[in-house]
């Protein structure tokens, strides 16, 4: 719900219809990202748990309030992150840490790729506001933040950049390009 508040405030779309629209888009974004991550996690015998950050929620709400009161388009999308866990790793051998980083990369990449597919669908159907919301969410998730002073857990970009800077650059560049195309 906090994502929809951020999108509504960013677009200054304060009506019941736009609230319902952005609530649906926010739910679709979270569902698609989770579906992509859980599909890869299931294949790898791992677990993915969606975590809601109370600090991230407050920060996102603060950005929405600042946007509302100042009339400046401000958006902060920090309320969610994922925790990854493995069910069985005995078959991985001695390089468990290196393997786990690679598997985390696969899991988060599945979520990002699912979001890109959703963006393509919304853009093809000419639902520009939904495509823009997906693009903004992709760009925020691709930020390489993984340190204690941000108001959430590690974002997907921090996991991807740890494994491959080139793939991160491709994903982030594609996210920014998708944002410019809508």
Secondary structure, DSSP 8 states (H G I E B T S, - for coil): -HHHHHHHHHHT--SHHHHHHHHHHHHHHHHHHHHHHHHHHHHTTEEEEEEE-HHHHHHHHHHHHHHHHH--------SEEEEEEES--GGG-S-HHHHHHHHHHHHHHHHHHHHHHHHHHHHHTT-HHHHHHHHHHHHHHTS---STTSSSS--HHHHHHHH-HHHHHHHHHHHHHHHHH-
